[in-house]
Amino acid sequence: MRIRSLRLPIAAMAAAVAATTVTTGVASADIDFGSSGSGSSSGSSGTMVITLVRHAESLGNTSGLIDTKVPGPDLTSRGRTQADNLAIQLADKNYDCAFASNMVRTEQTAAPTVAEQDLSLDIQPGFREIEAGQYEGTPEAQALSGYLQAPIKWLDGDLNARIPGSIDGNEFDGRVDQALLDVQRRGCANPVIFSHGGTIMFWSMMNADNADKSKLGTDPMRNGGRVVLEGSPQKGWTIVEWVGHPDLG
């Protein structure tokens, strides 16, 4: 898998944190922080259109603390409303498969969409959030000086950078790639995948041939946001839609 070398100023990530905090009234920029304000069989290596959806607002978001442990907290009442509204927004997408990480907040977010489109939900641990390691439970407001230091280096091609007590960029990229290979093996051409802000943004920026690093500062992924990519694990990926600020209530 090609990893693009992207130089992401710390200021851009700081803008993402600040923008989310202003929007929600809490210190929550997820990268798993923050809150939001028709396919045919692809064969074994054909083109896919994948929709990566960030979970709705969870109790982890509103706590202001980094929370990446499995299974993690439930959605808030607002998050459940967001999940219902998200299902309405996605109703015409005609997904052929649905996946969620092995975390409660993604499964609960997926439930209304899965019911609306009469799909079954497959749990794929490879789509879980980037583990915070020694930064688990620390304030999200301190993420730039701790949890996010290694992931920012991944965007510049330093995949050996490791979150202390957690994973490095090779391990993170590899597990998401393997999860997508599993999706492909199941014959899914237009899957919806419920995941996490950090996983979606960092993996997309590391792998899309047209990644726009400025979006991490100008349009970070709020709860219920989504990135749509076209391509395949074999040929690479292109971002065709980035919805960082969904209107979900």
TITOR-30930 format. One record per residue (C-alpha): residue in one letter; x, y, z negated; residue number from 1. Coordinates in steps of 0.2 Angstrom, whole numbers. Layout:
<nodes>
a  X  Y  Z  NUM
...
</nodes>
This chain:
<nodes>
m  0  0  0  1
r  7  17  5  2
i  9  29  -9  3
r  9  48  -4  4
s  22  59  -13  5
l  11  73  -20  6
r  18  87  -30  7
l  5  92  -42  8
p  8  107  -53  9
i  4  105  -71  10
a  -6  121  -69  11
a  -18  112  -57  12
m  -22  99  -70  13
a  -23  112  -84  14
a  -36  120  -72  15
a  -46  104  -72  16
v  -46  103  -90  17
a  -51  121  -93  18
a  -65  120  -79  19
t  -73  105  -87  20
t  -72  112  -105  21
v  -81  128  -99  22
t  -94  118  -90  23
t  -98  106  -104  24
g  -95  116  -119  25
v  -83  103  -126  26
a  -65  99  -123  27
s  -68  85  -110  28
a  -59  84  -94  29
d  -59  65  -92  30
i  -49  60  -80  31
d  -60  50  -91  32
f  -64  66  -99  33
g  -77  79  -95  34
s  -96  80  -90  35
s  -105  84  -75  36
g  -115  98  -76  37
s  -129  4  30  38
g  -116  -8  30  39
s  -113  -25  39  40
s  -101  -38  35  41
s  -83  -32  36  42
g  -75  -49  37  43
s  -59  -53  29  44
s  -49  -37  34  45
g  -61  -26  42  46
t  -65  -7  39  47
m  -75  -4  23  48
v  -84  12  16  49
i  -81  12  -3  50
t  -90  24  -15  51
l  -81  26  -31  52
v  -93  34  -44  53
r  -88  41  -61  54
h  -99  35  -76  55
a  -112  47  -83  56
e  -109  56  -100  57
s  -104  45  -114  58
l  -101  47  -132  59
g  -83  46  -129  60
n  -84  62  -118  61
t  -94  71  -132  62
s  -82  66  -145  63
g  -67  76  -138  64
l  -56  62  -141  65
i  -47  51  -128  66
d  -56  34  -128  67
t  -51  21  -115  68
k  -53  5  -125  69
v  -64  -9  -119  70
p  -79  -10  -120  71
g  -80  8  -126  72
p  -95  18  -131  73
d  -113  20  -124  74
l  -120  34  -114  75
t  -127  48  -122  76
s  -146  52  -120  77
r  -140  65  -107  78
g  -129  52  -99  79
r  -144  41  -97  80
t  -154  55  -88  81
q  -139  58  -77  82
a  -139  39  -72  83
d  -157  40  -68  84
n  -154  55  -57  85
l  -139  48  -49  86
a  -149  33  -43  87
i  -161  45  -35  88
q  -147  54  -26  89
l  -139  37  -20  90
a  -156  29  -15  91
d  -153  31  4  92
k  -135  25  4  93
n  -140  7  8  94
y  -126  -1  -2  95
d  -123  -20  1  96
c  -114  -23  -16  97
a  -112  -15  -33  98
f  -97  -16  -45  99
a  -93  -9  -62  100
s  -78  -9  -73  101
n  -79  -20  -89  102
m  -84  -5  -99  103
v  -101  -1  -106  104
r  -102  16  -99  105
t  -100  11  -81  106
e  -112  -4  -83  107
q  -125  8  -90  108
t  -123  21  -77  109
a  -124  8  -63  110
a  -140  0  -70  111
p  -153  12  -62  112
t  -144  12  -45  113
v  -143  -7  -45  114
a  -162  -8  -49  115
e  -167  5  -36  116
q  -157  -4  -22  117
d  -161  -22  -28  118
l  -143  -27  -30  119
s  -134  -38  -42  120
l  -120  -30  -52  121
d  -103  -38  -53  122
i  -91  -34  -66  123
q  -73  -31  -61  124
p  -60  -26  -74  125
g  -48  -19  -62  126
f  -59  -4  -60  127
r  -57  1  -79  128
e  -50  17  -85  129
i  -31  20  -86  130
e  -27  14  -104  131
a  -20  28  -115  132
g  -8  17  -125  133
q  -1  27  -140  134
y  -12  42  -135  135
e  -28  33  -139  136
g  -39  43  -150  137
t  -29  59  -148  138
p  -38  75  -143  139
e  -42  77  -125  140
a  -36  95  -126  141
q  -18  88  -128  142
a  -19  76  -113  143
l  -7  86  -102  144
s  7  85  -115  145
g  4  66  -118  146
y  -8  54  -109  147
l  -7  62  -92  148
q  12  65  -91  149
a  15  48  -83  150
p  0  48  -71  151
i  5  65  -64  152
k  22  58  -60  153
w  14  44  -51  154
l  7  57  -39  155
d  25  62  -35  156
g  29  44  -31  157
d  37  40  -48  158
l  27  24  -50  159
n  39  18  -64  160
a  33  31  -76  161
r  24  23  -90  162
i  11  29  -102  163
p  19  24  -119  164
g  11  8  -125  165
s  2  6  -109  166
i  4  4  -90  167
d  15  11  -76  168
g  10  17  -59  169
n  14  1  -51  170
e  3  -9  -62  171
f  -11  4  -61  172
d  -11  5  -42  173
g  -9  -14  -40  174
r  -24  -19  -51  175
v  -35  -7  -42  176
d  -29  -13  -25  177
q  -32  -31  -31  178
a  -49  -27  -37  179
l  -53  -20  -20  180
l  -46  -35  -11  181
d  -59  -45  -22  182
v  -73  -34  -16  183
q  -67  -36  2  184
r  -66  -55  0  185
r  -85  -55  -5  186
g  -89  -48  12  187
c  -94  -31  6  188
a  -93  -17  19  189
n  -102  -3  10  190
p  -100  -6  -9  191
v  -103  6  -23  192
i  -91  5  -37  193
f  -94  12  -55  194
s  -78  17  -62  195
h  -69  31  -72  196
g  -63  49  -69  197
g  -44  45  -71  198
t  -45  29  -61  199
i  -55  37  -47  200
m  -45  53  -45  201
f  -27  46  -47  202
w  -30  31  -37  203
s  -38  41  -23  204
m  -24  54  -23  205
m  -11  40  -23  206
n  -18  31  -8  207
a  -28  42  4  208
d  -19  48  19  209
n  -28  65  18  210
a  -28  67  -1  211
d  -30  86  -6  212
k  -21  88  -22  213
s  -29  105  -25  214
k  -46  96  -29  215
l  -39  90  -45  216
g  -39  109  -51  217
t  -53  116  -40  218
d  -65  101  -40  219
p  -61  88  -53  220
m  -72  73  -56  221
r  -87  77  -67  222
n  -98  64  -74  223
g  -108  56  -60  224
g  -96  63  -47  225
r  -90  52  -33  226
v  -77  49  -19  227
v  -81  40  -3  228
l  -66  32  6  229
e  -66  23  23  230
g  -52  10  27  231
s  -46  -6  20  232
p  -33  -13  8  233
q  -23  -18  23  234
k  -24  -2  33  235
g  -25  11  20  236
w  -39  24  16  237
t  -46  41  21  238
i  -57  51  10  239
v  -73  56  19  240
e  -82  64  4  241
w  -78  71  -12  242
v  -92  76  -24  243
g  -84  83  -40  244
h  -99  93  -46  245
p  -115  83  -44  246
d  -131  91  -50  247
l  -138  77  -62  248
g  -145  88  -76  249
</nodes>
